[in-house]
Amino acid sequence: MRLASRMQRLPPYLFASIDRRVEQARAAGVDVISLGIGDPDEPTPAAVVEALRQSAGLAEHHRYPPYQGTRAFREAVARFFVRRFGVALDPDREVLALIGSKEGLAHLAWAVMEPGAVAIVPDPGYPVYAAAVELAGGEVWRLRLDPDRGHLPDLDRIPSEVAARARLLFLNYPNNPTGAVASLAFFEQVVAWARAHDVLVCHDAAYSEITFDDRPAPSILQVPGAGDVAIEMHSLSKSFNMTGWRIGWACGHPEAVEALGRLKTHLDSGVFGAIQAAAVEALDHQEEVTRRMRRLYQRRRDRVVEALRSMGWPLEPPGGAIYVWAPVPPGWDSIGFAATLLERAGVVVTPGVGYGPAGEGYVRLSLTVPDDRLDEALARWKASGPRYHPT
Ligand SMILES: *Cc1c(COP(=O)(O)O)cnc(C)c1O
């Protein structure tokens, strides 16, 4: 058998290789605590599971669902968007169901990119953006998220020859891996830049509902006229503890939504209707769950930040998402640090370099482990793990 040459440029997915390392340590008898993967530990709300149970029996859901998503789902998205962001979306032209937002992010590149075209991706950033652009034959240009600007990029650093060839700009706030939250003022600058350079902005809002200190994250679509330049990807995965269900949506820019939808008609046949019905229950009635999750992650964030500070770490608490992005001590690199922490404390963190060259010098800690395991991980780290200023 011969594989396509594009496969040679495709590295193993970051989290797949972490899984392997954890398995090896576990096989060796280590009680490993993984802060490596962002997958909510709390269960899906019971009412959502019950909605699936009831809808699963309905014959209407046993046939192919509509490609763009059920009308009920798209209308629930529109209701959520008005309530949450004060933005009116047309459920027919501006909302598209996705099999999880990762699917939409990856396929958007196929609708927009081609050889010679550039996509600007955040560095550090979710690895899916760059991989999808390269698979689609496009060129990746990495835009550094500046720690001194609260992990926002400086759009003026994009050279004009890059901007001229750029078709797509990926952004993601609340941000994975840095935990940064963007202001509406920043999105206003982004929309103005995108308009000036005729670039489609793809804003990945997978963590839109997870922010701390009572500061909700804005949608880029709140910027007047943003629908002319921006498509926004949303997900029920992190907001409602539904990563296993595979449901999200794309919204905004009608031509981009149409193109992505048309591409997908050739690739998949939609999301099981009963899952969409369960998602309607979540969007319409489970706001309390998102409130509870914000409180839970904020408490965990505070414990992690406090523990790391007590070991010498210079650290500002993140404003959102489910991660703490911590610099490695001077003299370390991110892979070496993560390997040492696993060896000494049995604690897994993700090396920052996996999120792009600008992620070197950092590790990412996920807040999605139960409180007692998180405390145990921090206690072990304090007892035997590396400190920020090695003595
Ligand atoms: C988890 C995550 C997603 C994917 O979520 P799904 O909707 O489950 O596919 C997208 N973007 C970022 C940045 C994520 O961390």
The ligand as a Gaussian input file, in Angstrom:
#p B3LYP/6-31G(d) Opt

LIG

0 1
 C      -12.346000      21.599000      22.038000
 C      -12.095000      22.607000      20.976000
 C      -12.841000      22.610000      19.799000
 C      -13.652000      21.436000      19.312000
 O      -14.781000      21.201000      19.879000
 P      -15.832000      20.193000      19.260000
 O      -17.035000      21.055000      19.074000
 O      -15.969000      19.137000      20.294000
 O      -15.337000      19.646000      17.956000
 C      -12.660000      23.639000      18.883000
 N      -11.758000      24.597000      19.112000
 C      -11.004000      24.626000      20.216000
 C      -10.020000      25.697000      20.390000
 C      -11.133000      23.611000      21.169000
 O      -10.334000      23.609000      22.227000

